[in-house]
Amino acid sequence: MAAFVSPGDIAFSLFGFEIYYYGIFMAVAVCLSIIISNYIAAKVYKLNNIVLDISPSVILLGVSGARIYYCLLDYHYYFHHPLSILDFRGGGLSIHGAIIGGALALWYEAKHRNISFADLCDIFSVSLPLAQGIARWGNFFNSEAFGYPTNLPWKLFIPPEHRPDKYINYDYFHPTFLYESILDFIIFFVMLKLIFNKQKTLKPGNMTAIYLIMYSIARIIVEYFRIDCTCFIGKIPLPILISCLIIIGGLVYLFKNRDDVIS
């Protein structure tokens, strides 16, 4: 199997404005997520078009949360370059921040529209891993978020300008974008099966807890290979620590509602 080689981050130019692959994949991911979530809301929860109505606020707060969280992880740089925080085209988004921002938007919409917050979270938690799996391919075109050097058949070529200084003499690295993408797609299909086969026996909020646990496990696996973490608590990468805390919280929540899960 040939190595993965990115053709570059720019897909094309439109009237002198460069369109990036990352943006294209993000747009596709968001659109598919909205379509699927809207279908689930109508089919399972009898909430017609609610997803279409609240998606703008979810997207706005989700993207803002993703950017703010990312900048906080590298606060040393952004403290001295505050205007760079607004440079979304320069890259830098965090899924944990997106989840926090999106959850805040859902909480506001649920309160404003008198709808169950837990139900809204469950609706979006099904399609979220699909969106993540698609969006991860943007990392491939940007030659970012890769892992340790490797010579495996599915290795990823990283141009010298994107390599960390300590790995400048290595050409090929673990394609961690691919690892997470595959795991995200698996989580998506599991969530689909649960929402249509087990929805009546799952208490509101359990779907969200299951997603958070599965994704956190996947994230820990992928983080084991990644070399771009900039924030540590002791010697533990912050994403792994956060994922462990989420797993514990999710398991506690499911345990409190265990009768609903196994009935």
C-alpha positions in Angstrom: 0.0 0.0 0.0 1.4 3.4 -1.0 2.0 6.1 1.5 -0.6 8.8 2.0 0.6 12.1 0.4 -1.4 15.3 0.8 -1.8 17.3 -2.5 -1.7 20.5 -0.4 -4.2 22.4 1.7 -5.7 24.6 -1.1 -8.5 23.0 -3.2 -9.0 25.9 -5.6 -9.3 29.7 -5.9 -12.6 31.5 -6.4 -12.3 35.2 -7.5 -8.9 35.3 -6.0 -10.1 33.8 -2.7 -8.4 30.6 -1.7 -10.8 27.7 -0.7 -9.2 25.2 1.6 -9.9 21.5 1.7 -10.3 21.7 5.5 -13.1 24.2 5.1 -14.8 22.0 2.4 -14.7 18.9 4.7 -15.9 20.9 7.6 -18.8 22.2 5.6 -19.7 18.7 4.3 -19.5 17.3 7.8 -21.8 20.0 9.3 -24.4 19.7 6.5 -24.6 15.9 6.8 -24.8 16.1 10.5 -27.7 18.5 10.3 -29.5 16.4 7.8 -29.2 13.2 9.8 -30.0 14.9 13.1 -33.1 16.5 11.6 -34.2 13.1 10.4 -33.7 11.5 13.8 -35.4 14.4 15.6 -38.5 13.9 13.3 -38.5 10.1 13.2 -37.7 9.2 16.8 -38.6 12.3 18.8 -41.4 13.7 16.7 -39.7 17.1 16.6 -40.1 18.3 13.1 -37.5 20.8 11.8 -36.3 21.6 15.3 -32.7 20.9 14.2 -32.9 23.2 11.3 -34.2 26.0 13.6 -31.4 25.7 16.2 -28.5 24.7 14.0 -27.2 28.2 13.4 -26.7 28.8 17.2 -25.2 25.4 17.7 -22.7 25.9 14.8 -21.8 29.4 16.0 -21.2 28.4 19.6 -19.6 25.1 18.6 -17.0 26.7 16.3 -16.4 29.5 18.8 -15.9 27.0 21.6 -13.6 24.9 19.5 -11.4 27.9 18.7 -11.3 29.3 22.3 -10.5 25.9 23.8 -7.7 25.3 21.2 -6.2 28.7 22.0 -6.3 28.1 25.7 -4.3 24.9 25.2 -1.6 27.0 23.6 -2.1 30.0 25.8 1.6 30.9 25.8 1.5 31.8 22.1 -1.9 33.4 22.0 -1.3 35.5 25.1 1.5 37.2 23.1 -0.5 37.1 19.8 -4.1 37.8 20.8 -5.2 38.9 17.3 -4.3 35.4 16.1 -7.2 34.0 18.1 -9.5 35.5 15.4 -7.5 33.8 12.6 -9.8 30.9 12.0 -8.4 30.3 8.6 -5.0 29.8 10.2 -6.3 26.6 11.7 -6.8 25.3 15.2 -10.0 23.8 16.5 -10.6 21.4 19.4 -13.4 18.9 19.5 -13.7 19.2 23.3 -14.3 22.9 22.9 -16.8 22.3 20.2 -18.8 19.9 22.4 -18.8 22.4 25.3 -19.9 25.3 23.0 -22.5 23.1 21.2 -23.9 21.9 24.6 -24.3 25.5 25.8 -26.2 26.3 22.6 -28.5 23.3 23.1 -29.1 24.2 26.7 -30.1 27.7 25.7 -32.4 26.5 22.9 -33.9 23.8 25.1 -34.8 26.4 27.8 -36.0 29.0 25.2 -38.2 26.5 23.4 -39.3 24.4 26.4 -37.8 21.2 24.9 -35.8 18.5 26.8 -32.1 19.4 26.9 -31.2 15.7 27.2 -33.3 14.8 24.1 -31.5 17.5 22.0 -28.1 16.3 23.2 -29.1 12.7 22.2 -30.2 13.8 18.8 -27.0 15.6 18.0 -24.8 12.9 19.6 -25.7 10.4 16.9 -24.5 12.4 14.0 -21.6 14.1 15.7 -19.1 11.2 15.3 -19.9 11.1 11.6 -19.1 14.8 11.3 -15.9 14.2 13.2 -14.9 11.4 11.0 -15.4 13.5 7.9 -13.7 16.6 9.2 -10.6 14.7 10.3 -9.7 14.4 6.6 -9.1 18.1 6.7 -6.1 17.3 8.9 -4.7 15.1 6.1 -4.7 18.0 3.5 -3.2 20.4 6.1 -0.5 17.9 7.0 -1.2 18.3 10.7 -2.3 16.2 13.7 -0.1 13.3 12.7 1.7 10.8 14.9 5.1 9.4 15.6 7.5 8.4 12.7 6.6 5.0 11.2 7.4 2.9 8.1 4.1 1.0 8.1 2.4 0.4 4.7 -0.2 3.1 5.6 2.4 5.7 6.6 1.7 9.4 6.0 4.3 11.6 4.2 4.7 15.0 6.0 6.5 17.8 4.1 9.6 19.2 6.0 8.0 22.5 6.7 5.3 20.8 8.8 7.5 18.5 10.8 8.5 19.3 14.4 12.2 20.1 14.7 13.0 16.9 16.5 11.6 14.8 13.7 12.9 16.9 10.8 14.9 14.0 9.4 11.9 11.7 9.2 9.6 11.5 6.2 6.7 9.3 7.2 4.5 9.4 10.3 1.4 7.6 11.7 -1.8 8.9 9.9 -3.6 9.6 13.2 -6.3 11.5 11.2 -7.2 8.1 9.6 -7.2 6.2 12.9 -9.6 8.6 14.4 -11.7 8.9 11.3 -12.2 5.1 11.2 -13.0 5.0 14.9 -15.5 7.9 14.5 -17.3 6.1 11.7 -17.6 3.0 13.9 -19.0 5.0 16.7 -21.5 6.6 14.3 -22.9 3.2 13.2 -23.1 2.0 16.8 -25.0 5.2 17.7 -27.4 4.7 14.7 -28.1 1.2 15.8 -28.8 2.3 19.4 -31.0 5.2 18.5 -33.4 3.2 16.3 -33.3 -0.2 18.2 -32.9 0.9 21.8 -34.3 4.4 22.1 -37.4 3.3 23.9 -35.3 1.6 26.7 -32.8 4.4 27.1 -33.4 7.2 29.4 -32.9 10.7 27.9 -29.2 11.6 28.1 -27.9 8.0 28.0 -27.2 8.2 24.2 -25.0 11.3 24.9 -23.2 9.5 27.7 -22.6 6.5 25.5 -21.2 8.7 22.7 -18.9 10.6 25.1 -17.5 7.3 26.5 -16.9 5.8 23.1 -15.3 8.9 21.7 -13.1 9.4 24.7 -11.8 5.8 24.5 -11.1 6.4 20.8 -9.4 9.7 21.6 -7.1 8.1 24.2 -6.1 5.5 21.6 -5.3 8.1 19.0 -3.5 10.4 21.4 -1.1 7.6 22.2 0.3 8.0 18.7 0.1 11.8 18.3 3.1 14.1 18.9 1.4 17.6 18.7 0.1 17.9 22.2 1.2 21.3 23.8 -0.5 21.0 27.2 0.3 18.5 29.9 -0.8 17.9 33.5 2.4 16.4 34.9 3.4 14.0 32.2 -0.1 13.2 31.0 -1.4 15.0 27.9 -4.4 17.1 28.7 -6.7 15.5 26.0 -6.1 12.1 27.6 -6.8 13.4 31.1 -10.0 15.1 29.9 -11.0 11.9 28.1 -10.5 9.8 31.2 -12.6 12.2 33.3 -15.4 12.1 30.7 -15.3 8.3 30.7 -15.7 8.2 34.4 -18.5 10.8 34.4 -20.3 8.9 31.6 -20.0 5.6 33.4 -21.4 7.1 36.6 -24.3 8.6 34.7 -25.1 5.3 33.0 -24.7 3.4 36.3 -27.3 5.7 37.9 -29.6 4.8 35.1 -28.6 1.2 34.6 -32.1 -0.2 34.7 -33.0 1.8 31.6 -29.9 0.6 29.8 -30.4 -3.1 30.3 -34.2 -3.3 30.3 
